[in-house]
Each structure stands twice: as C-alpha cells, then as structure tokens.
C-alpha cells in the first residue's frame, strides 16, 4: 500500500470515528498528493458539512462533480450545501441532477420537497414527499414534512399518499376530526 492510500484509509477511519479535524487534515494531505482523488474530495465535503462549513464544502464538491458527473450522491450533497447556503434555486438544480441519475433516492425527493415548501410551491412539495414515502414507506421525516405542508397548503390535496397514510397512522390530521 502506498502512502496516499494509507493516508486515505487513516482519513476514512478518522471520519468514521467523528474526528473531523483529523479527517480534514488527512484528506487534505491526500488531495495535495493527488488533486483528482474523487473519493477524497467527496469525503472532505462530508467532513466540512459535518462541521457546518458549507461555503468551504462547496469548493470541494464542485471539484468532485467536475471529475465525475455520474455520482448522484455528489449532486445530492451539493444540493444540501446550496440549501444550507440559502440558494434554493441552485439547490433544486442539483437535486434534479441527482434524481436524473437515481430516481429511487427517497432522501433526494424529500430534500427537494423541503425547498418547494420553503418556496411556497406546496403542490410540488407534497408530490416530492409522496414520492419519498412511496420509495421508503418508513421514512418518518417525509411523513413529518408532508404533514407540515398539508397544514400550510391552501389546497390540501387529500388524495396525497403521504397525507392519507399519516391520517391512517395517527387517526388525525388535516380534514380528520379527533
């Protein structure tokens, strides 16, 4: 095993042990040796996101995507970063890119739905939360999000899969007395 591979493994261990400063230092060492190490770029992005350093993370995820445009996870992480940087339209674009690569990623549908909710595009938010729930019927966060939107949405689509399921689980909700 060469030095770069060993440093990468040590960085990964530090990340898994939540020693973020060590992981950051080690991933940076890997990138100094090999600036096109896509895995190190992606994992350094996660390290920075874990420390709420989203502006810095944006640089690394952009580099990772430039090197590999086939990773839905990279586009998803970029969407999360842009969401946290209060750039909703750019975040939507990255979530759309992620969904083009992997339409079965419930987390991507859910996070895109939260942006539509923030933009008061309630029907689109409900549709995305529904898709997340259809893909993962146990996805509690999507149920919470759809419940929140249903309360804010002037249209309250009662045929929404998530709303109907939330009502049946809880015995209450929009349009249900209790």
Backbone as ProteinMPNN parsed JSONL, in Angstrom:
{"seq_chain_A": "XXXXXXXXXXXXXXXXXXXXXXXXXXXXXXXXXXXXXXXXXXXXXXXXXXXXXXXXXXXXXXXXXXXXXXXXXXXXXXXXXXXXXXXXXXXXXXXXXXXXXXXXXXXXXXXXXXXXXXXXXXXXXXXXXXXXXXXXXXXXXXXXXXXXXXXXXXXXXXXXXXXXXXXXXXXXXXXXXX", "coords_chain_A": {"N_chain_A": [[0.864, -1.176, 0.0], [0.581, 2.178, -0.902], [1.731, 5.428, 0.251], [-0.252, 7.45, -0.09], [-2.626, 5.951, -0.267], [-2.641, 4.805, 2.261], [-2.823, 7.086, 3.873], [-5.325, 7.953, 3.02], [-6.952, 5.849, 3.992], [-6.53, 6.2, 6.742], [-7.671, 8.709, 7.029], [-10.32, 8.12, 6.431], [-10.917, 6.407, 8.55], [-10.697, 8.253, 10.66], [-12.825, 9.935, 9.987], [-14.992, 8.141, 10.264], [-14.827, 7.75, 12.978], [-15.621, 10.144, 13.849], [-13.78, 12.153, 14.202], [-13.314, 14.897, 13.127], [-11.544, 17.057, 12.566], [-9.065, 15.787, 12.343], [-9.659, 14.086, 10.204], [-10.162, 15.994, 8.207], [-7.602, 17.174, 7.924], [-6.111, 14.938, 7.043], [-7.464, 14.133, 4.674], [-6.948, 16.402, 3.178], [-4.178, 16.105, 2.912], [-4.112, 13.86, 1.246], [-5.266, 14.988, -1.029], [-3.374, 16.88, -1.654], [-1.35, 15.31, -2.577], [-2.677, 13.987, -4.642], [-4.644, 15.733, -6.498], [-6.924, 15.052, -7.913], [-8.333, 13.076, -6.665], [-11.18, 11.656, -6.374], [-12.801, 10.369, -4.431], [-11.641, 11.316, -2.052], [-12.191, 14.035, -2.319], [-15.015, 14.013, -2.215], [-15.426, 12.912, 0.355], [-14.085, 14.734, 1.989], [-15.76, 16.854, 1.595], [-18.016, 15.924, 2.999], [-16.953, 15.857, 5.579], [-16.53, 18.613, 6.016], [-19.164, 19.527, 5.795], [-20.204, 18.271, 8.04], [-19.121, 19.82, 9.98], [-20.461, 22.134, 9.712], [-19.463, 23.853, 7.739], [-20.242, 24.962, 5.183], [-19.796, 26.716, 2.999], [-17.089, 26.33, 2.443], [-17.175, 23.629, 1.826], [-18.523, 23.638, -0.566], [-16.649, 24.262, -2.577], [-15.1, 21.895, -2.751], [-16.971, 19.887, -3.391], [-17.797, 20.795, -5.847], [-15.472, 20.448, -7.339], [-15.264, 17.644, -7.211], [-17.555, 16.865, -8.644], [-16.97, 17.936, -11.133], [-15.008, 16.178, -11.913], [-16.317, 13.749, -11.893], [-19.281, 13.2, -13.122], [-21.21, 11.345, -12.733], [-22.195, 10.642, -10.272], [-24.803, 10.402, -8.214], [-24.907, 10.886, -5.509], [-22.991, 12.846, -5.069], [-24.157, 15.042, -6.39], [-26.457, 15.228, -4.82], [-25.311, 15.877, -2.297], [-24.243, 18.353, -3.009], [-26.602, 19.728, -3.475], [-27.64, 19.797, -0.846], [-25.688, 21.38, 0.387], [-26.021, 23.824, -1.002], [-28.64, 24.378, -0.287], [-28.303, 24.835, 2.466], [-26.772, 27.104, 2.249], [-28.599, 28.931, 1.548], [-29.499, 29.071, -1.125], [-31.832, 28.388, -2.89], [-32.839, 27.893, -5.564], [-30.592, 27.061, -6.992], [-29.972, 24.824, -5.484], [-32.201, 23.214, -6.03], [-31.663, 22.629, -8.701], [-29.39, 20.992, -8.444], [-30.461, 18.847, -6.966], [-32.269, 17.946, -8.87], [-30.426, 17.063, -10.807], [-29.3, 14.937, -9.358], [-31.545, 13.268, -9.102], [-32.001, 12.62, -11.767], [-29.983, 10.827, -12.151], [-30.495, 8.915, -10.205], [-33.461, 7.993, -9.527], [-34.62, 6.721, -7.439], [-33.918, 7.571, -4.964], [-34.93, 8.295, -1.966], [-34.267, 10.243, -0.041], [-33.38, 12.364, -1.574], [-35.689, 13.147, -2.966], [-37.205, 13.942, -0.741], [-35.667, 16.091, 0.343], [-35.666, 17.86, -1.825], [-38.371, 18.393, -1.844], [-38.595, 19.863, 0.565], [-37.45, 22.253, -0.155], [-39.227, 23.163, -2.14], [-41.406, 23.522, -0.436], [-40.428, 25.613, 1.199], [-40.358, 27.571, -0.756], [-42.969, 28.008, -1.071], [-44.332, 26.435, -2.872], [-46.469, 24.435, -2.722], [-47.943, 22.223, -3.779], [-46.031, 20.951, -5.378], [-44.185, 20.334, -3.41], [-45.646, 18.503, -1.828], [-46.005, 16.484, -3.719], [-43.314, 15.635, -4.053], [-42.716, 14.756, -1.427], [-44.583, 12.701, -1.249], [-43.495, 10.974, -3.188], [-41.075, 10.301, -1.948], [-42.083, 8.88, 0.246], [-43.425, 6.798, -1.034], [-41.235, 5.439, -2.076], [-39.884, 4.778, 0.244], [-41.589, 3.591, 2.624], [-41.315, 3.802, 5.399], [-40.2, 6.203, 6.004], [-39.845, 8.49, 8.191], [-39.252, 11.262, 8.422], [-40.147, 12.311, 5.981], [-42.887, 11.898, 6.28], [-43.394, 13.666, 8.408], [-42.723, 16.059, 7.153], [-44.621, 16.189, 5.067], [-46.927, 16.375, 6.526], [-46.584, 18.864, 7.734], [-46.616, 20.516, 5.446], [-49.189, 20.013, 4.526], [-50.689, 21.313, 6.416], [-50.041, 23.954, 5.84], [-50.684, 24.27, 3.228], [-52.91, 25.708, 1.026], [-54.458, 24.208, -0.641], [-54.517, 21.583, 0.138], [-54.277, 18.723, -0.76], [-56.132, 16.038, -0.544], [-55.886, 13.55, -1.636], [-53.275, 12.852, -1.499], [-50.739, 10.517, -1.091], [-49.026, 10.434, 1.159], [-50.381, 12.079, 3.025], [-52.794, 10.696, 3.366], [-51.778, 8.288, 4.406], [-50.549, 9.258, 6.73], [-52.789, 10.138, 8.121], [-54.106, 7.684, 8.534], [-52.274, 6.358, 10.135], [-52.064, 7.984, 12.395], [-54.618, 8.671, 13.061], [-55.534, 11.178, 12.926], [-55.275, 14.467, 11.547], [-54.998, 16.774, 8.751], [-58.252, 17.567, 7.92], [-59.373, 15.504, 9.365], [-61.278, 14.666, 12.077], [-60.774, 14.736, 15.616]], "CA_chain_A": [[0.0, 0.0, 0.0], [1.412, 3.387, -0.949], [1.5, 6.428, 1.292], [-1.536, 8.125, -0.317], [-3.689, 5.014, 0.109], [-2.62, 4.68, 3.725], [-3.352, 8.345, 4.408], [-6.765, 7.931, 2.744], [-7.578, 4.927, 4.959], [-6.488, 6.86, 8.056], [-8.677, 9.785, 6.991], [-11.624, 7.465, 6.5], [-11.072, 5.968, 9.945], [-10.963, 9.459, 11.462], [-14.2, 10.356, 9.681], [-15.904, 7.183, 10.891], [-14.76, 7.961, 14.427], [-16.098, 11.521, 14.045], [-12.647, 13.03, 14.492], [-13.421, 15.663, 11.889], [-10.34, 17.85, 12.288], [-8.059, 14.849, 11.845], [-10.087, 13.658, 8.873], [-9.936, 17.115, 7.287], [-6.162, 17.278, 7.683], [-5.654, 13.779, 6.282], [-7.999, 14.212, 3.299], [-6.174, 17.451, 2.5], [-2.89, 15.502, 2.542], [-4.372, 13.021, 0.069], [-5.513, 15.871, -2.178], [-2.107, 17.525, -2.009], [-0.634, 14.295, -3.351], [-3.474, 13.665, -5.835], [-5.764, 16.682, -6.509], [-8.085, 14.491, -8.618], [-8.822, 11.928, -5.899], [-12.618, 11.963, -6.256], [-13.323, 9.917, -3.134], [-11.169, 12.251, -1.022], [-12.959, 15.28, -2.485], [-16.365, 13.776, -1.694], [-15.407, 12.696, 1.801], [-13.741, 16.011, 2.617], [-17.019, 17.604, 1.57], [-18.841, 15.44, 4.112], [-16.302, 16.331, 6.803], [-16.816, 20.048, 6.157], [-20.596, 19.649, 6.071], [-20.409, 17.841, 9.426], [-18.674, 20.914, 10.848], [-21.249, 23.307, 9.289], [-18.616, 24.729, 6.931], [-20.838, 24.699, 3.878], [-19.152, 27.517, 1.948], [-15.852, 25.629, 2.087], [-17.543, 22.34, 1.236], [-18.966, 23.858, -1.951], [-15.487, 24.185, -3.469], [-14.656, 20.51, -2.922], [-17.981, 19.097, -4.101], [-17.742, 21.255, -7.241], [-14.328, 19.762, -7.959], [-15.605, 16.225, -7.341], [-18.531, 16.726, -9.725], [-16.265, 18.204, -12.395], [-14.242, 14.973, -12.24], [-17.214, 12.599, -12.02], [-20.662, 13.681, -13.201], [-22.089, 10.177, -12.674], [-22.483, 10.316, -8.878], [-25.999, 11.067, -7.686], [-24.62, 11.302, -4.138], [-22.286, 14.136, -5.142], [-25.151, 16.07, -6.7], [-27.289, 15.353, -3.621], [-24.558, 16.652, -1.301], [-24.169, 19.734, -3.491], [-27.915, 20.301, -3.201], [-27.715, 20.077, 0.6], [-24.812, 22.529, 0.65], [-26.664, 25.037, -1.53], [-29.805, 24.614, 0.572], [-27.806, 25.438, 3.706], [-26.244, 28.428, 1.906], [-29.779, 29.722, 1.187], [-29.543, 29.204, -2.584], [-32.81, 27.34, -3.188], [-32.966, 27.535, -6.974], [-29.412, 26.274, -7.356], [-30.112, 23.532, -4.808], [-33.163, 22.437, -6.824], [-30.961, 22.154, -9.901], [-28.526, 19.87, -8.068], [-31.325, 17.721, -6.628], [-32.752, 17.425, -10.151], [-29.319, 16.288, -11.381], [-29.203, 13.695, -8.596], [-32.694, 12.416, -9.43], [-31.803, 12.091, -13.119], [-29.073, 9.688, -12.026], [-31.061, 7.907, -9.305], [-34.824, 8.417, -9.186], [-35.098, 5.927, -6.3], [-33.303, 8.105, -3.745], [-36.006, 8.953, -1.212], [-33.74, 11.425, 0.64], [-33.315, 13.458, -2.544], [-37.066, 13.62, -3.146], [-37.609, 14.628, 0.478], [-34.988, 17.385, 0.457], [-36.201, 18.748, -2.874], [-39.69, 18.808, -1.354], [-38.467, 20.91, 1.581], [-37.185, 23.521, -0.846], [-40.507, 23.6, -2.704], [-42.2, 24.021, 0.681], [-39.892, 26.937, 1.548], [-40.724, 28.494, -1.844], [-44.432, 28.01, -1.06], [-44.829, 25.644, -4.001], [-46.94, 23.348, -1.876], [-48.313, 21.037, -4.554], [-44.792, 20.281, -5.773], [-43.613, 19.776, -2.182], [-46.43, 17.312, -1.49], [-45.672, 15.468, -4.706], [-41.99, 15.098, -3.732], [-42.805, 13.993, -0.18], [-45.272, 11.461, -1.62], [-42.548, 10.093, -3.876], [-40.149, 9.797, -0.925], [-42.814, 7.897, 1.046], [-43.639, 5.619, -1.875], [-39.959, 4.726, -2.175], [-39.497, 4.302, 1.578], [-42.794, 3.778, 3.447], [-40.991, 4.059, 6.79], [-39.406, 7.438, 6.057], [-40.557, 9.334, 9.154], [-39.052, 12.685, 8.129], [-41.038, 12.675, 4.873], [-44.233, 11.986, 6.86], [-43.458, 14.929, 9.149], [-42.714, 17.168, 6.192], [-45.887, 16.269, 4.342], [-47.913, 16.844, 7.493], [-46.367, 20.305, 7.848], [-47.083, 21.161, 4.218], [-50.645, 19.89, 4.461], [-51.238, 22.367, 7.258], [-49.783, 25.257, 5.233], [-51.136, 24.281, 1.841], [-54.31, 26.098, 0.905], [-55.174, 23.255, -1.493], [-54.632, 20.365, 0.948], [-54.595, 17.576, -1.617], [-56.48, 14.913, 0.316], [-55.518, 12.297, -2.277], [-51.852, 12.64, -1.321], [-50.39, 9.248, -0.455], [-48.47, 10.7, 2.48], [-51.409, 12.614, 3.921], [-53.711, 9.598, 3.673], [-51.065, 7.365, 5.29], [-50.363, 9.908, 8.027], [-54.078, 10.098, 8.793], [-54.424, 6.334, 8.977], [-51.342, 6.01, 11.215], [-52.255, 8.808, 13.587], [-56.033, 8.863, 13.35], [-55.827, 12.607, 12.886], [-54.54, 15.195, 10.523], [-55.853, 17.705, 8.026], [-59.545, 17.036, 7.48], [-59.781, 14.38, 10.209], [-61.604, 15.168, 13.41], [-60.236, 13.838, 16.641]], "C_chain_A": [[0.907, 1.235, 0.0], [0.956, 4.398, 0.103], [0.148, 7.127, 1.15], [-2.697, 7.233, 0.095], [-3.773, 4.859, 1.624], [-3.187, 5.938, 4.383], [-4.859, 8.404, 4.207], [-7.483, 7.029, 3.746], [-7.602, 5.539, 6.363], [-7.517, 7.988, 8.135], [-10.078, 9.21, 7.118], [-11.909, 6.963, 7.914], [-11.4, 7.161, 10.841], [-12.387, 9.955, 11.23], [-15.195, 9.434, 10.377], [-15.93, 7.31, 12.411], [-15.167, 9.377, 14.819], [-14.998, 12.449, 14.556], [-12.458, 13.907, 13.251], [-12.173, 16.483, 11.564], [-9.209, 16.969, 11.766], [-8.401, 14.411, 10.428], [-9.843, 14.757, 7.839], [-8.452, 17.221, 6.918], [-5.676, 16.152, 6.775], [-6.189, 13.778, 4.844], [-7.282, 15.307, 2.512], [-4.789, 16.955, 2.092], [-3.041, 14.64, 1.286], [-4.517, 13.9, -1.168], [-4.265, 16.638, -2.598], [-1.289, 16.582, -2.891], [-1.345, 13.994, -4.676], [-4.718, 14.553, -5.855], [-7.036, 16.154, -7.187], [-8.633, 13.242, -7.931], [-10.288, 12.196, -5.545], [-13.183, 11.54, -4.898], [-12.886, 10.858, -2.014], [-11.92, 13.572, -1.109], [-14.355, 15.124, -1.893], [-16.37, 13.642, -0.176], [-14.975, 13.945, 2.566], [-14.963, 16.923, 2.635], [-17.889, 17.211, 2.752], [-18.266, 15.898, 5.454], [-16.664, 17.795, 7.046], [-18.294, 20.291, 6.44], [-20.886, 19.286, 7.525], [-19.996, 18.915, 10.422], [-19.371, 22.232, 10.478], [-20.413, 24.326, 8.52], [-19.005, 24.55, 5.466], [-20.193, 25.494, 2.745], [-17.851, 26.855, 1.5], [-16.156, 24.312, 1.384], [-17.932, 22.494, -0.23], [-17.807, 23.741, -2.936], [-15.112, 22.733, -3.767], [-15.682, 19.67, -3.667], [-18.033, 19.521, -5.566], [-16.607, 20.561, -7.992], [-14.634, 18.284, -8.178], [-16.564, 16.004, -8.514], [-17.875, 16.984, -11.079], [-15.481, 16.967, -12.852], [-15.128, 13.756, -12.489], [-18.659, 13.072, -11.962], [-21.67, 12.533, -13.114], [-22.475, 9.792, -11.249], [-23.692, 11.096, -8.377], [-25.741, 11.574, -6.268], [-23.879, 12.637, -4.115], [-23.262, 15.262, -5.436], [-26.082, 16.303, -5.51], [-26.577, 16.198, -2.563], [-24.434, 18.115, -1.716], [-25.501, 20.442, -3.247], [-28.081, 20.674, -1.733], [-26.883, 21.304, 0.944], [-25.489, 23.821, 0.199], [-27.92, 25.39, -0.733], [-29.377, 25.323, 1.852], [-27.211, 26.83, 3.478], [-27.357, 29.365, 1.413], [-29.788, 30.08, -0.301], [-30.529, 28.16, -3.11], [-32.899, 26.946, -4.662], [-31.778, 26.713, -7.459], [-29.456, 24.896, -6.704], [-31.086, 22.634, -5.577], [-32.493, 21.848, -8.06], [-30.081, 20.938, -9.569], [-29.343, 18.646, -7.663], [-31.906, 17.106, -7.902], [-31.671, 16.583, -10.832], [-29.195, 14.938, -10.675], [-30.332, 12.735, -8.965], [-32.616, 11.874, -10.854], [-30.907, 10.847, -13.08], [-29.648, 8.561, -11.17], [-32.425, 8.383, -8.813], [-35.393, 7.649, -7.995], [-34.526, 6.409, -4.968], [-34.34, 8.915, -2.967], [-35.522, 10.226, -0.519], [-33.685, 12.632, -0.302], [-34.707, 14.024, -2.79], [-37.511, 14.439, -1.929], [-36.973, 16.016, 0.581], [-35.434, 18.358, -0.627], [-37.584, 19.264, -2.448], [-39.606, 19.908, -0.309], [-38.182, 22.269, 0.939], [-38.467, 24.047, -1.484], [-41.417, 24.148, -1.611], [-41.739, 25.429, 1.073], [-40.259, 27.993, 0.51], [-42.238, 28.623, -1.992], [-45.024, 27.394, -2.327], [-45.332, 24.316, -3.416], [-47.306, 22.078, -2.644], [-47.076, 20.249, -4.97], [-44.123, 19.646, -4.548], [-44.328, 18.481, -1.813], [-46.104, 16.175, -2.447], [-44.311, 14.822, -4.407], [-42.009, 14.282, -2.444], [-43.522, 12.669, -0.427], [-44.308, 10.474, -2.263], [-41.551, 9.495, -2.879], [-40.816, 8.691, -0.103], [-43.103, 6.634, 0.231], [-42.37, 4.776, -1.986], [-39.535, 4.119, -0.847], [-40.658, 4.549, 2.536], [-42.519, 4.034, 4.92], [-40.232, 5.358, 7.009], [-40.136, 8.489, 6.898], [-40.428, 10.821, 8.834], [-39.969, 13.146, 7.001], [-42.476, 12.784, 5.365], [-44.394, 13.303, 7.629], [-43.529, 16.115, 8.194], [-44.04, 17.307, 5.468], [-47.002, 16.753, 5.266], [-47.816, 18.362, 7.671], [-46.905, 21.046, 6.626], [-48.597, 21.124, 4.134], [-51.322, 20.961, 5.309], [-51.09, 23.743, 6.643], [-50.411, 25.393, 3.855], [-52.612, 24.655, 1.754], [-55.129, 25.085, 0.107], [-55.4, 21.927, -0.78], [-55.086, 19.166, 0.127], [-54.879, 16.353, -0.759], [-56.102, 13.577, -0.312], [-54.027, 11.989, -2.149], [-51.599, 11.342, -0.557], [-49.923, 9.482, 0.977], [-49.509, 11.198, 3.466], [-52.37, 11.507, 4.329], [-53.043, 8.621, 4.647], [-50.873, 7.968, 6.678], [-51.672, 9.895, 8.809], [-54.365, 8.707, 9.337], [-53.516, 5.899, 10.123], [-51.704, 6.718, 12.513], [-53.71, 8.938, 13.992], [-56.428, 10.306, 13.404], [-54.98, 13.256, 11.818], [-55.46, 16.132, 9.818], [-57.131, 17.017, 7.555], [-60.033, 15.855, 8.297], [-60.087, 14.933, 11.589], [-61.058, 14.213, 14.449], [-59.814, 14.558, 17.768]], "O_chain_A": [[1.857, 1.332, 0.777], [-0.077, 4.225, 0.751], [-0.529, 7.372, 2.149], [-3.644, 7.694, 0.732], [-4.864, 4.789, 2.189], [-3.948, 5.848, 5.346], [-5.593, 8.842, 5.092], [-8.517, 7.414, 4.291], [-8.59, 5.404, 7.085], [-8.151, 8.195, 9.169], [-10.919, 9.755, 7.833], [-13.03, 7.09, 8.406], [-12.289, 7.075, 11.688], [-13.072, 10.35, 12.173], [-16.139, 9.905, 11.011], [-16.94, 7.011, 13.049], [-15.067, 9.759, 15.985], [-15.273, 13.418, 15.264], [-11.559, 13.68, 12.441], [-11.792, 16.588, 10.398], [-8.481, 17.361, 10.854], [-7.533, 14.371, 9.556], [-9.375, 14.487, 6.733], [-8.101, 17.342, 5.745], [-4.912, 16.393, 5.84], [-5.456, 13.46, 3.907], [-7.037, 15.155, 1.315], [-4.28, 17.341, 1.04], [-2.205, 14.685, 0.383], [-3.962, 13.597, -2.224], [-4.119, 17.003, -3.764], [-0.623, 17.015, -3.832], [-0.699, 13.774, -5.7], [-5.746, 14.177, -5.291], [-8.104, 16.749, -7.047], [-9.324, 12.441, -8.56], [-10.594, 12.866, -4.559], [-13.958, 12.278, -4.29], [-13.677, 11.166, -1.122], [-12.251, 14.166, -0.083], [-14.825, 15.993, -1.159], [-17.235, 14.205, 0.496], [-15.452, 14.186, 3.675], [-15.17, 17.675, 3.588], [-18.44, 18.076, 3.433], [-19.012, 16.281, 6.356], [-17.057, 18.169, 8.151], [-18.638, 21.164, 7.237], [-21.719, 19.923, 8.17], [-20.457, 18.927, 11.564], [-18.93, 23.309, 10.879], [-20.635, 25.531, 8.64], [-18.231, 24.067, 4.64], [-20.062, 24.979, 1.635], [-17.548, 26.825, 0.307], [-15.456, 23.932, 0.445], [-17.701, 21.595, -1.039], [-17.971, 23.178, -4.019], [-14.837, 22.387, -4.916], [-15.314, 18.829, -4.488], [-18.287, 18.69, -6.437], [-16.771, 20.142, -9.138], [-14.296, 17.733, -9.225], [-16.396, 15.06, -9.286], [-18.197, 16.316, -12.062], [-15.315, 16.745, -14.052], [-14.738, 12.838, -13.21], [-19.198, 13.316, -10.882], [-22.854, 12.727, -13.39], [-23.031, 8.714, -11.039], [-23.612, 12.302, -8.145], [-26.304, 12.594, -5.869], [-24.116, 13.465, -3.235], [-23.205, 16.318, -4.806], [-26.454, 17.441, -5.224], [-27.164, 17.121, -2.001], [-24.511, 19.012, -0.877], [-25.528, 21.61, -2.859], [-28.602, 21.742, -1.414], [-27.322, 22.167, 1.704], [-25.522, 24.8, 0.944], [-28.223, 26.566, -0.531], [-30.008, 26.293, 2.273], [-27.153, 27.641, 4.401], [-27.081, 30.459, 0.92], [-30.046, 31.221, -0.685], [-30.119, 27.164, -3.706], [-33.024, 25.76, -4.967], [-31.94, 25.779, -8.245], [-29.027, 23.911, -7.303], [-30.832, 21.442, -5.756], [-32.737, 20.695, -8.415], [-30.04, 19.972, -10.331], [-28.961, 17.521, -7.982], [-32.025, 15.885, -8.003], [-31.962, 15.516, -11.373], [-29.004, 13.911, -11.327], [-30.108, 11.535, -9.122], [-33.113, 10.781, -11.124], [-31.067, 9.932, -13.888], [-29.328, 7.391, -11.382], [-32.524, 9.086, -7.807], [-36.526, 7.898, -7.585], [-34.644, 5.719, -3.956], [-34.591, 10.079, -3.277], [-36.279, 11.191, -0.414], [-33.913, 13.768, 0.112], [-34.888, 15.241, -2.82], [-38.119, 15.5, -2.074], [-37.656, 16.998, 0.87], [-35.563, 19.555, -0.37], [-37.917, 20.429, -2.669], [-40.453, 20.801, -0.288], [-38.623, 23.305, 1.437], [-38.768, 25.237, -1.386], [-42.125, 25.132, -1.83], [-42.561, 26.327, 1.256], [-40.45, 29.162, 0.844], [-42.728, 29.266, -2.921], [-46.092, 27.798, -2.785], [-44.729, 23.256, -3.585], [-47.002, 20.974, -2.193], [-47.075, 19.019, -4.919], [-43.562, 18.554, -4.638], [-43.682, 17.476, -1.518], [-45.946, 15.029, -2.024], [-44.172, 13.603, -4.497], [-41.381, 13.226, -2.376], [-43.127, 11.636, 0.113], [-44.302, 9.289, -1.93], [-41.223, 8.311, -2.964], [-40.184, 7.681, 0.207], [-43.03, 5.525, 0.76], [-42.432, 3.546, -1.99], [-38.898, 3.066, -0.817], [-40.715, 5.592, 3.187], [-43.428, 4.453, 5.636], [-39.682, 5.584, 8.086], [-40.935, 9.271, 6.384], [-41.401, 11.564, 8.963], [-40.51, 14.251, 7.055], [-43.214, 13.664, 4.922], [-45.419, 13.973, 7.507], [-44.298, 17.053, 8.404], [-44.532, 18.419, 5.276], [-47.914, 17.457, 4.831], [-48.831, 19.055, 7.748], [-47.568, 22.075, 6.756], [-49.222, 22.099, 3.716], [-52.396, 21.454, 4.963], [-51.918, 24.62, 6.89], [-50.64, 26.503, 3.376], [-53.462, 23.988, 2.345], [-56.358, 25.098, 0.168], [-56.37, 21.225, -1.067], [-56.19, 18.661, 0.329], [-53.947, 15.698, -0.293], [-56.006, 12.572, 0.392], [-53.568, 10.96, -2.646], [-52.185, 11.109, 0.5], [-50.375, 8.805, 1.9], [-49.516, 10.78, 4.624], [-52.722, 11.388, 5.503], [-53.674, 8.176, 5.606], [-51.017, 7.275, 7.685], [-51.672, 9.667, 10.018], [-54.816, 8.563, 10.473], [-53.947, 5.146, 10.996], [-51.656, 6.127, 13.592], [-54.01, 9.276, 15.137], [-57.517, 10.644, 13.867], [-54.072, 12.638, 11.261], [-56.608, 16.289, 10.231], [-57.078, 15.996, 6.869], [-61.044, 15.253, 7.936], [-59.247, 15.595, 12.199], [-60.9, 13.021, 14.189], [-59.332, 13.966, 18.734]]}, "name": "protein", "num_of_chains": 1, "seq": "XXXXXXXXXXXXXXXXXXXXXXXXXXXXXXXXXXXXXXXXXXXXXXXXXXXXXXXXXXXXXXXXXXXXXXXXXXXXXXXXXXXXXXXXXXXXXXXXXXXXXXXXXXXXXXXXXXXXXXXXXXXXXXXXXXXXXXXXXXXXXXXXXXXXXXXXXXXXXXXXXXXXXXXXXXXXXXXXXX"}
